[in-house]
Amino acid sequence: MQWNEITTLEEWDTILNKSSERGQVILKHSTTCPVSANALAEFEAYLAKTPNGEVDYTLVKVIESRPVSNKIAEDLNVKHESPQIIYVKDKSKYWTASHWAVTTEHVSAVLD
């Protein structure tokens, strides 16, 4: 399974609305941070296994798509961190983890 990158506020609005129908997992990723590079590798390792097929997976680059990243934090009432993974259900944050807590095992424990 693969993640999709979003770059616009309209794409975020679509994902937020879709969270009422199926889970949405967002990874907020900094392209300049080694901790974030590790989180992305862990996220991709989870997706390379047998991920939860009832969830959509999305990546937001926090530097390149700052308005989207800020809007996610605002809409979900979640303090911005990077890297950060957020599981969204019914237009609300269901679970979040950041920094070194973004691991394949942690994601599996929550989603599988």
PASEBA-1860 file (N, C-alpha, C; in nm, 3 decimals):
! residues 112
1> MQWNEITT> 0.086/-0.118/0.000/0.000/0.000/0.000/0.090/0.123/0.000 ~ 0.040/0.231/-0.054/0.119/0.353/-0.068/0.046/0.469/-0.003 ~ 0.121/0.568/0.039/0.063/0.690/0.090/0.047/0.790/-0.024 ~ -0.042/0.886/-0.006/-0.060/0.995/-0.101/-0.018/1.124/-0.033 ~ 0.049/1.210/-0.106/0.089/1.340/-0.051/-0.019/1.444/-0.083 ~ -0.048/1.527/0.015/-0.138/1.640/-0.010/-0.060/1.770/0.007 ~ -0.102/1.871/-0.069/-0.032/2.000/-0.067/-0.127/2.119/-0.058 ~ -0.259/2.093/-0.066/-0.353/2.205/-0.066/-0.455/2.192/0.048
9> LEEWDTIL> -0.510/2.305/0.085/-0.613/2.307/0.189/-0.738/2.232/0.142 ~ -0.766/2.238/0.013/-0.883/2.167/-0.041/-0.865/2.015/-0.025 ~ -0.745/1.967/-0.052/-0.718/1.823/-0.034/-0.736/1.784/0.113 ~ -0.687/1.869/0.204/-0.705/1.840/0.347/-0.853/1.836/0.383 ~ -0.932/1.932/0.334/-1.076/1.934/0.363/-1.142/1.805/0.316 ~ -1.102/1.756/0.199/-1.157/1.631/0.146/-1.123/1.515/0.239 ~ -0.999/1.508/0.284/-0.957/1.400/0.375/-1.031/1.409/0.507 ~ -1.043/1.528/0.561/-1.115/1.545/0.688/-1.259/1.498/0.674
17> NKSSERGQ> -1.323/1.533/0.564/-1.462/1.489/0.542/-1.470/1.338/0.522 ~ -1.373/1.280/0.452/-1.372/1.134/0.430/-1.354/1.057/0.561 ~ -1.299/1.124/0.663/-1.277/1.055/0.790/-1.408/1.015/0.857 ~ -1.520/1.067/0.811/-1.650/1.025/0.863/-1.690/0.888/0.806 ~ -1.629/0.850/0.693/-1.661/0.724/0.626/-1.556/0.616/0.652 ~ -1.427/0.656/0.658/-1.319/0.561/0.682/-1.203/0.634/0.747 ~ -1.123/0.560/0.823/-1.012/0.620/0.893/-0.911/0.684/0.799 ~ -0.847/0.789/0.848/-0.745/0.861/0.773/-0.621/0.874/0.861
25> VILKHSTT> -0.507/0.834/0.808/-0.382/0.846/0.881/-0.296/0.950/0.810 ~ -0.252/1.048/0.886/-0.171/1.157/0.832/-0.033/1.150/0.895 ~ 0.071/1.152/0.814/0.206/1.166/0.864/0.256/1.305/0.827 ~ 0.284/1.386/0.928/0.343/1.518/0.907/0.495/1.499/0.911 ~ 0.560/1.533/0.800/0.701/1.499/0.778/0.782/1.624/0.744 ~ 0.897/1.638/0.809/0.991/1.744/0.776/1.102/1.686/0.690 ~ 1.122/1.743/0.573/1.223/1.693/0.481/1.365/1.732/0.522 ~ 1.380/1.809/0.631/1.513/1.852/0.676/1.554/1.789/0.808
33> CPVSANAL> 1.473/1.700/0.863/1.496/1.648/0.997/1.527/1.499/0.993 ~ 1.638/1.456/1.053/1.671/1.314/1.055/1.572/1.230/1.136 ~ 1.514/1.285/1.241/1.414/1.211/1.319/1.291/1.186/1.231 ~ 1.255/1.286/1.153/1.142/1.273/1.062/1.171/1.172/0.951 ~ 1.295/1.169/0.904/1.333/1.069/0.803/1.316/0.928/0.859 ~ 1.351/0.910/0.985/1.333/0.780/1.051/1.184/0.746/1.061 ~ 1.102/0.844/1.099/0.957/0.821/1.111/0.898/0.782/0.976 ~ 0.943/0.848/0.869/0.894/0.814/0.735/0.934/0.671/0.698
41> AEFEAYLA> 1.056/0.632/0.731/1.100/0.494/0.703/1.015/0.394/0.781 ~ 0.982/0.424/0.906/0.897/0.336/0.987/0.756/0.329/0.928 ~ 0.704/0.441/0.886/0.571/0.449/0.824/0.568/0.364/0.696 ~ 0.670/0.379/0.614/0.676/0.303/0.489/0.697/0.153/0.516 ~ 0.769/0.120/0.623/0.786/-0.022/0.660/0.651/-0.081/0.701 ~ 0.570/-0.004/0.773/0.436/-0.051/0.809/0.354/-0.074/0.682 ~ 0.358/0.020/0.589/0.280/0.009/0.465/0.328/-0.105/0.376 ~ 0.455/-0.142/0.387/0.509/-0.250/0.305/0.463/-0.388/0.355
49> KTPNGEVD> 0.420/-0.394/0.481/0.368/-0.520/0.535/0.224/-0.536/0.487 ~ 0.137/-0.576/0.574/-0.005/-0.586/0.539/-0.080/-0.483/0.623 ~ -0.084/-0.358/0.574/-0.147/-0.252/0.653/-0.299/-0.265/0.656 ~ -0.357/-0.198/0.750/-0.502/-0.191/0.762/-0.558/-0.132/0.632 ~ -0.634/-0.212/0.558/-0.689/-0.169/0.430/-0.814/-0.084/0.441 ~ -0.860/-0.062/0.563/-0.980/0.020/0.583/-0.943/0.164/0.619 ~ -0.817/0.198/0.595/-0.765/0.330/0.630/-0.691/0.386/0.508 ~ -0.702/0.518/0.488/-0.624/0.586/0.384/-0.501/0.649/0.450
57> YTLVKVIE> -0.391/0.652/0.377/-0.263/0.699/0.431/-0.215/0.821/0.352 ~ -0.181/0.927/0.425/-0.146/1.055/0.363/-0.019/1.111/0.424 ~ 0.059/1.179/0.343/0.181/1.247/0.388/0.166/1.396/0.364 ~ 0.208/1.475/0.461/0.213/1.620/0.447/0.355/1.664/0.481 ~ 0.420/1.730/0.387/0.553/1.786/0.413/0.533/1.922/0.481 ~ 0.577/1.930/0.607/0.543/2.046/0.689/0.608/2.176/0.645 ~ 0.724/2.170/0.584/0.789/2.292/0.537/0.729/2.337/0.404 ~ 0.719/2.244/0.311/0.670/2.277/0.177/0.520/2.307/0.175
65> SRPVSNKI> 0.446/2.249/0.268/0.299/2.268/0.274/0.258/2.321/0.410 ~ 0.326/2.425/0.454/0.302/2.482/0.588/0.155/2.516/0.614 ~ 0.082/2.581/0.520/-0.059/2.612/0.548/-0.143/2.486/0.576 ~ -0.115/2.378/0.504/-0.188/2.253/0.526/-0.155/2.197/0.663 ~ -0.026/2.194/0.696/0.017/2.145/0.826/-0.047/2.224/0.940 ~ -0.049/2.355/0.928/-0.110/2.440/1.031/-0.260/2.417/1.042 ~ -0.326/2.398/0.928/-0.471/2.377/0.927/-0.508/2.244/0.992 ~ -0.425/2.141/0.970/-0.448/2.012/1.034/-0.444/2.029/1.186
73> AEDLNVKH> -0.340/2.097/1.234/-0.328/2.120/1.379/-0.449/2.197/1.433 ~ -0.491/2.297/1.360/-0.605/2.379/1.402/-0.735/2.298/1.400 ~ -0.763/2.230/1.290/-0.889/2.156/1.276/-0.902/2.043/1.378 ~ -0.789/1.979/1.411/-0.793/1.863/1.500/-0.759/1.899/1.645 ~ -0.728/2.027/1.667/-0.690/2.074/1.801/-0.574/1.991/1.857 ~ -0.472/1.975/1.771/-0.354/1.897/1.805/-0.233/1.990/1.793 ~ -0.150/1.993/1.895/-0.028/2.072/1.889/0.060/2.019/1.776 ~ 0.110/2.109/1.691/0.197/2.068/1.580/0.328/2.012/1.633
81> ESPQIIYV> 0.364/1.897/1.580/0.495/1.839/1.604/0.540/1.775/1.473 ~ 0.669/1.756/1.460/0.720/1.692/1.339/0.844/1.613/1.375 ~ 0.843/1.486/1.338/0.737/1.413/1.270/0.620/1.386/1.364 ~ 0.506/1.368/1.304/0.384/1.342/1.381/0.290/1.257/1.296 ~ 0.234/1.155/1.358/0.135/1.073/1.290/0.003/1.093/1.363 ~ -0.104/1.110/1.285/-0.236/1.136/1.343/-0.336/1.043/1.275 ~ -0.414/0.973/1.356/-0.522/0.888/1.306/-0.651/0.966/1.326 ~ -0.722/0.994/1.216/-0.842/1.077/1.220/-0.964/0.990/1.189
89> KDKSKYWT> -1.063/0.997/1.278/-1.192/0.930/1.258/-1.301/1.029/1.293 ~ -1.406/1.032/1.211/-1.521/1.119/1.236/-1.480/1.264/1.260 ~ -1.386/1.311/1.177/-1.339/1.450/1.177/-1.270/1.491/1.308 ~ -1.220/1.393/1.383/-1.151/1.421/1.509/-1.026/1.336/1.521 ~ -0.932/1.384/1.601/-0.813/1.306/1.630/-0.852/1.188/1.716 ~ -0.817/1.068/1.672/-0.841/0.946/1.748/-0.714/0.907/1.823 ~ -0.598/0.927/1.758/-0.468/0.891/1.816/-0.361/0.974/1.749 ~ -0.257/1.004/1.823/-0.141/1.072/1.766/-0.014/1.028/1.837
97> ASHWAVTT> 0.096/1.033/1.765/0.229/1.006/1.821/0.328/1.094/1.746 ~ 0.440/1.122/1.811/0.538/1.207/1.745/0.680/1.160/1.775 ~ 0.771/1.216/1.700/0.914/1.193/1.712/0.948/1.044/1.711 ~ 1.022/0.996/1.810/1.069/0.857/1.811/0.957/0.758/1.840 ~ 0.838/0.805/1.878/0.724/0.715/1.902/0.658/0.670/1.772 ~ 0.696/0.730/1.659/0.642/0.688/1.529/0.725/0.568/1.483 ~ 0.677/0.449/1.518/0.744/0.325/1.481/0.645/0.231/1.415 ~ 0.699/0.137/1.340/0.615/0.036/1.275/0.533/-0.038/1.380
105> EHVSAVLD> 0.595/-0.075/1.491/0.527/-0.149/1.596/0.414/-0.068/1.659 ~ 0.440/0.060/1.683/0.339/0.148/1.744/0.219/0.165/1.651 ~ 0.249/0.192/1.523/0.142/0.209/1.426/0.061/0.080/1.413 ~ 0.128/-0.034/1.408/0.060/-0.163/1.400/-0.031/-0.185/1.519 ~ 0.017/-0.151/1.638/-0.062/-0.172/1.761/-0.192/-0.093/1.758 ~ -0.188/0.025/1.696/-0.307/0.110/1.693/-0.400/0.072/1.578 ~ -0.344/0.046/1.461/-0.427/0.030/1.340/-0.470/-0.114/1.311 ~ -0.395/-0.212/1.358/-0.425/-0.350/1.320/-0.510/-0.422/1.423
END
